[in-house]
Amino acid sequence: MTFLVHLSDLHMTEDNVAQTLLFERLFDTLTLERDKARPERSTIVITGDVFDSGTDPPERLVAAFLKLHARMLEILGDAFTVVLPGNHDRRRFGLLGPNKSELFSALHRAADPARMHVLGQRTPFLAEVVPAALHRLPAHVVAYDSSYLPSGLIGAGGTFRLEDLLQVHAQLPDDGLPLLLLVHHHLIPTPVTDISHIDMVGTPRPIRWLVRSALPVLFSHADREELTMTALGAGTALSALHTFGRAVLLLHGHKHVPTARILRGPDHDSGDLILVSAGSAGRSEGVSSTQSNPARLWPSFNLVDLSAESLHVEALSFSPKRSGRPPVRRDLVRARRDGAKWTSLPCASGVSDAPLRVASDESDYALAPSYASSERWDLSCDRRVVLKAGAKLRRYKDFVHALPHLIPGTRAGRQAYRRVDLALDEPTSHRAHAALCRTIAEAARCYGPGTAFEWVGLLCRYGAEAATLRLSVPAGEHFRPFASVTDLTTGRERPAPIAFREGRWALTLKNCAPRTLLRIYWPLVP
């Protein structure tokens, strides 16, 4: 068995004590998985953003990465590693140009070529075939430097060029083996990040103002992640990959959300593509009042079981602080290979190895007309968390969706979350005046033009045997609500049934996984 570990977005910095502890937990998790699988050989792929900023000094960072890599080799044994650059390895904060080559050039000079293949030394040529004698996988491996941006002072996107793909394809024998393509940027957007605002943490204030305020006036959605998601030329690249007549597995990173897609070839001779992204193995995604994802997400990496006939990819989220806690496992994709085609196999829709510490997690929302404004709702919420027998929680932080004016420092036009500390031995009640929009006109002023819906939600942070979200509205109001359930780790949102019982709309989810968001939406009044 070959143990293929897909890491991405380590974002290593010069001096970060918290990240050092996080990497120790990564080592613990790799050790657990090695002992469980007992692989004959391991392969590591790191799909970009090894470092956090392309302008950081190479000496200390390269030494720190090589030390981290040596620990992984101690755990995984006879392993070969492929490392790709990302936009953060090339640009300041991953955004400000021009492109820098010093970090990855220093890494290339310092790495042992028999143990590590460092991409990005042949620009403007972007693709390389990784020698089979080094990786020994049941596939041809091509590494592609999508981080290349030859011009522009601002940008975090990437580049795909047809000629590079054609060149490496011409070097492959006509043997029917699948193609493993390693890149940093997306060819297809991932959930959540495609609609989120660009992460500007750590960037200079003038740049934050430019991206958040000035550019959106000139370019629609210029402050959104979608502009830095798919690389230029992605559509052409996808079409070309179908014509190669091989089953293709594409692994990438960039936006820290593990997910998978299958793209069928348009005709009998075309190959099928499976695209899999990894989360960040070097960051615990924190909480801020303006983030669209209020859950504190654990770092994660993917395990890929690739044979000549089949494929299974799991995302493993691990605690960034506590040792001994098993990772939370999620199936991303299972497939069987038939020549150039992938046949998808059933995947578990939930999570495994995630013990539920909560028996019942309930939120009861009530809307009332606001005396402050006829175009807003007052909001009240009763929240009750009942722990399972013997389970312990030190604290439970809730984040309640509300209008930006209720959260200090939050600008209009942003999603906002109000923090509430929940009691664990009795119900917690909280109120907010003029907390939600009632009309389309008011939503346009608060959230931006084009807003058509409002919502309430229940973030089930630790999982629960049963999670229930309820909504009551004043008599005489004509609501047509609908509901959804979102796995915040993968961004996968699905419709959920909603029922009207005892004068309230209710959504109940049994065996609710940790970091799941239940939502009830309704259309705004014209």
Solvent accessible surface area in square Angstrom, and as a share of the most:
residue,aa,sasa,rsa
1,M,104,0.46
2,T,29,0.17
3,F,7,0.03
4,L,2,0.01
5,V,0,0.00
6,H,0,0.00
7,L,0,0.00
8,S,0,0.00
9,D,0,0.00
10,L,0,0.00
11,H,3,0.02
12,M,11,0.05
13,T,45,0.26
14,E,75,0.34
15,D,117,0.60
16,N,62,0.32
17,V,123,0.71
18,A,75,0.58
19,Q,16,0.07
20,T,83,0.48
21,L,77,0.39
22,L,10,0.05
23,F,15,0.06
24,E,56,0.25
25,R,33,0.12
26,L,0,0.00
27,F,11,0.04
28,D,49,0.25
29,T,6,0.03
30,L,0,0.00
31,T,43,0.25
32,L,88,0.44
33,E,8,0.03
34,R,67,0.24
35,D,58,0.30
36,K,137,0.58
37,A,32,0.25
38,R,173,0.63
39,P,26,0.16
40,E,150,0.67
41,R,29,0.10
42,S,0,0.00
43,T,1,0.00
44,I,0,0.00
45,V,1,0.01
46,I,0,0.00
47,T,0,0.00
48,G,0,0.00
49,D,1,0.01
50,V,0,0.00
51,F,0,0.00
52,D,25,0.13
53,S,7,0.04
54,G,4,0.04
55,T,67,0.39
56,D,31,0.16
57,P,55,0.34
58,P,30,0.19
59,E,129,0.58
60,R,146,0.53
61,L,1,0.00
62,V,9,0.05
63,A,60,0.47
64,A,41,0.32
65,F,0,0.00
66,L,50,0.25
67,K,148,0.63
68,L,9,0.05
69,H,9,0.04
70,A,47,0.36
71,R,83,0.30
72,M,0,0.00
73,L,30,0.15
74,E,127,0.57
75,I,17,0.09
76,L,11,0.06
77,G,37,0.35
78,D,80,0.41
79,A,1,0.01
80,F,3,0.01
81,T,0,0.00
82,V,1,0.00
83,V,0,0.00
84,L,1,0.00
85,P,0,0.00
86,G,0,0.00
87,N,5,0.03
88,H,33,0.15
89,D,1,0.00
90,R,10,0.04
91,R,2,0.01
92,R,105,0.38
93,F,53,0.22
94,G,1,0.01
95,L,11,0.06
96,L,25,0.12
97,G,19,0.18
98,P,82,0.52
99,N,42,0.22
100,K,73,0.31
101,S,62,0.40
102,E,96,0.43
103,L,1,0.00
104,F,0,0.00
105,S,28,0.18
106,A,14,0.11
107,L,0,0.00
108,H,89,0.40
109,R,179,0.65
110,A,54,0.42
111,A,12,0.09
112,D,79,0.41
113,P,103,0.65
114,A,63,0.49
115,R,81,0.30
116,M,8,0.03
117,H,35,0.16
118,V,10,0.06
119,L,1,0.01
120,G,9,0.09
121,Q,63,0.28
122,R,102,0.37
123,T,59,0.35
124,P,69,0.43
125,F,109,0.46
126,L,1,0.01
127,A,2,0.02
128,E,28,0.12
129,V,44,0.25
130,V,2,0.01
131,P,66,0.41
132,A,63,0.49
133,A,88,0.68
134,L,50,0.25
135,H,2,0.01
136,R,132,0.48
137,L,17,0.08
138,P,38,0.24
139,A,3,0.02
140,H,23,0.10
141,V,2,0.01
142,V,1,0.00
143,A,0,0.00
144,Y,0,0.00
145,D,1,0.01
146,S,0,0.00
147,S,2,0.01
148,Y,48,0.18
149,L,32,0.16
150,P,99,0.62
151,S,87,0.56
152,G,44,0.43
153,L,126,0.63
154,I,72,0.36
155,G,19,0.18
156,A,9,0.07
157,G,12,0.12
158,G,5,0.05
159,T,21,0.12
160,F,10,0.04
161,R,76,0.28
162,L,65,0.32
163,E,111,0.50
164,D,5,0.03
165,L,2,0.01
166,L,87,0.43
167,Q,78,0.35
168,V,4,0.03
169,H,61,0.27
170,A,83,0.64
171,Q,108,0.48
172,L,20,0.10
173,P,72,0.46
174,D,149,0.77
175,D,71,0.37
176,G,41,0.39
177,L,57,0.28
178,P,2,0.01
179,L,5,0.03
180,L,1,0.00
181,L,1,0.01
182,L,0,0.00
183,V,0,0.00
184,H,0,0.00
185,H,0,0.00
186,H,1,0.00
187,L,6,0.03
188,I,41,0.21
189,P,42,0.26
190,T,4,0.02
191,P,26,0.16
192,V,33,0.19
193,T,15,0.09
194,D,42,0.22
195,I,119,0.60
196,S,16,0.10
197,H,38,0.17
198,I,23,0.12
199,D,84,0.44
200,M,1,0.01
201,V,128,0.74
202,G,53,0.51
203,T,7,0.04
204,P,43,0.27
205,R,183,0.67
206,P,92,0.58
207,I,31,0.16
208,R,66,0.24
209,W,154,0.54
210,L,50,0.25
211,V,3,0.02
212,R,72,0.26
213,S,35,0.23
214,A,23,0.18
215,L,41,0.20
216,P,40,0.25
217,V,123,0.71
218,L,132,0.66
219,F,122,0.51
220,S,96,0.62
221,H,130,0.58
222,A,6,0.04
223,D,18,0.09
224,R,72,0.26
225,E,12,0.05
226,E,66,0.29
227,L,105,0.52
228,T,10,0.06
229,M,0,0.00
230,T,44,0.25
231,A,4,0.03
232,L,145,0.72
233,G,28,0.26
234,A,8,0.06
235,G,49,0.47
236,T,72,0.42
237,A,1,0.01
238,L,24,0.12
239,S,67,0.43
240,A,11,0.08
241,L,0,0.00
242,H,23,0.10
243,T,103,0.60
244,F,19,0.08
245,G,33,0.32
246,R,13,0.05
247,A,0,0.00
248,V,0,0.00
249,L,2,0.01
250,L,0,0.00
251,L,0,0.00
252,H,6,0.03
253,G,0,0.00
254,H,8,0.04
255,K,32,0.14
256,H,33,0.15
257,V,12,0.07
258,P,2,0.01
259,T,8,0.05
260,A,14,0.11
261,R,93,0.34
262,I,49,0.25
263,L,47,0.23
264,R,123,0.45
265,G,14,0.13
266,P,112,0.71
267,D,80,0.42
268,H,164,0.73
269,D,115,0.60
270,S,8,0.05
271,G,0,0.00
272,D,3,0.01
273,L,0,0.00
274,I,0,0.00
275,L,5,0.03
276,V,0,0.00
277,S,1,0.01
278,A,0,0.00
279,G,1,0.01
280,S,4,0.03
281,A,0,0.00
282,G,3,0.03
283,R,74,0.27
284,S,25,0.16
285,E,44,0.20
286,G,30,0.29
287,V,50,0.29
288,S,50,0.32
289,S,36,0.23
290,T,42,0.24
291,Q,66,0.29
292,S,48,0.31
293,N,22,0.11
294,P,1,0.01
295,A,1,0.01
296,R,98,0.36
297,L,15,0.08
298,W,37,0.13
299,P,1,0.01
300,S,4,0.02
301,F,0,0.00
302,N,0,0.00
303,L,18,0.09
304,V,4,0.02
305,D,62,0.32
306,L,11,0.06
307,S,40,0.26
308,A,39,0.31
309,E,110,0.49
310,S,46,0.30
311,L,4,0.02
312,H,36,0.16
313,V,0,0.00
314,E,28,0.12
315,A,1,0.01
316,L,0,0.00
317,S,6,0.04
318,F,2,0.01
319,S,6,0.04
320,P,14,0.09
321,K,130,0.55
322,R,143,0.52
323,S,72,0.46
324,G,72,0.69
325,R,64,0.23
326,P,59,0.37
327,P,5,0.03
328,V,10,0.06
329,R,22,0.08
330,R,13,0.05
331,D,16,0.09
332,L,11,0.06
333,V,9,0.05
334,R,87,0.32
335,A,0,0.00
336,R,118,0.43
337,R,44,0.16
338,D,100,0.52
339,G,45,0.43
340,A,22,0.17
341,K,55,0.23
342,W,3,0.01
343,T,54,0.31
344,S,55,0.36
345,L,64,0.32
346,P,121,0.76
347,C,53,0.32
348,A,64,0.49
349,S,108,0.70
350,G,40,0.38
351,V,41,0.23
352,S,55,0.36
353,D,65,0.34
354,A,21,0.16
355,P,101,0.63
356,L,37,0.18
357,R,62,0.23
358,V,0,0.00
359,A,27,0.21
360,S,29,0.19
361,D,0,0.00
362,E,47,0.21
363,S,1,0.00
364,D,32,0.17
365,Y,5,0.02
366,A,38,0.29
367,L,7,0.04
368,A,46,0.36
369,P,66,0.42
370,S,10,0.07
371,Y,221,0.84
372,A,83,0.64
373,S,32,0.21
374,S,91,0.59
375,E,48,0.22
376,R,44,0.16
377,W,4,0.01
378,D,20,0.10
379,L,6,0.03
380,S,25,0.16
381,C,1,0.01
382,D,62,0.32
383,R,3,0.01
384,R,108,0.39
385,V,6,0.04
386,V,61,0.35
387,L,44,0.22
388,K,70,0.30
389,A,112,0.87
390,G,78,0.75
391,A,27,0.21
392,K,169,0.71
393,L,25,0.12
394,R,204,0.74
395,R,123,0.45
396,Y,3,0.01
397,K,47,0.20
398,D,4,0.02
399,F,26,0.11
400,V,7,0.04
401,H,9,0.04
402,A,1,0.01
403,L,0,0.00
404,P,6,0.04
405,H,102,0.45
406,L,48,0.24
407,I,13,0.07
408,P,126,0.79
409,G,84,0.80
410,T,18,0.11
411,R,112,0.41
412,A,67,0.52
413,G,25,0.24
414,R,22,0.08
415,Q,69,0.31
416,A,0,0.00
417,Y,8,0.03
418,R,80,0.29
419,R,127,0.47
420,V,18,0.10
421,D,90,0.46
422,L,14,0.07
423,A,35,0.27
424,L,43,0.21
425,D,126,0.65
426,E,103,0.46
427,P,73,0.46
428,T,21,0.12
429,S,67,0.43
430,H,26,0.12
431,R,128,0.47
432,A,7,0.06
433,H,133,0.59
434,A,7,0.05
435,A,0,0.00
436,L,0,0.00
437,C,0,0.00
438,R,53,0.19
439,T,20,0.12
440,I,69,0.35
441,A,52,0.40
442,E,12,0.05
443,A,0,0.00
444,A,35,0.27
445,R,144,0.52
446,C,12,0.07
447,Y,32,0.12
448,G,19,0.18
449,P,128,0.81
450,G,76,0.73
451,T,32,0.18
452,A,42,0.32
453,F,97,0.40
454,E,1,0.01
455,W,14,0.05
456,V,4,0.02
457,G,12,0.12
458,L,1,0.00
459,L,3,0.02
460,C,0,0.00
461,R,17,0.06
462,Y,44,0.17
463,G,0,0.00
464,A,0,0.00
465,E,73,0.33
466,A,22,0.17
467,A,0,0.00
468,T,10,0.06
469,L,0,0.00
470,R,47,0.17
471,L,0,0.00
472,S,28,0.18
473,V,34,0.20
474,P,36,0.22
475,A,110,0.85
476,G,66,0.63
477,E,50,0.22
478,H,178,0.79
479,F,34,0.14
480,R,201,0.73
481,P,15,0.10
482,F,90,0.37
483,A,8,0.06
484,S,9,0.06
485,V,3,0.02
486,T,4,0.02
487,D,30,0.15
488,L,8,0.04
489,T,12,0.07
490,T,5,0.03
491,G,7,0.07
492,R,110,0.40
493,E,77,0.35
494,R,120,0.44
495,P,120,0.76
496,A,15,0.12
497,P,120,0.75
498,I,44,0.22
499,A,37,0.29
500,F,115,0.48
501,R,127,0.46
502,E,160,0.72
503,G,46,0.44
504,R,75,0.27
505,W,54,0.19
506,A,5,0.04
507,L,3,0.01
508,T,56,0.33
509,L,34,0.17
510,K,139,0.59
511,N,115,0.59
512,C,0,0.00
513,A,19,0.15
514,P,11,0.07
515,R,29,0.11
516,T,7,0.04
517,L,7,0.03
518,L,0,0.00
519,R,37,0.13
520,I,0,0.00
521,Y,37,0.14
522,W,6,0.02
523,P,62,0.39
524,L,10,0.05
525,V,75,0.43
526,P,142,0.89
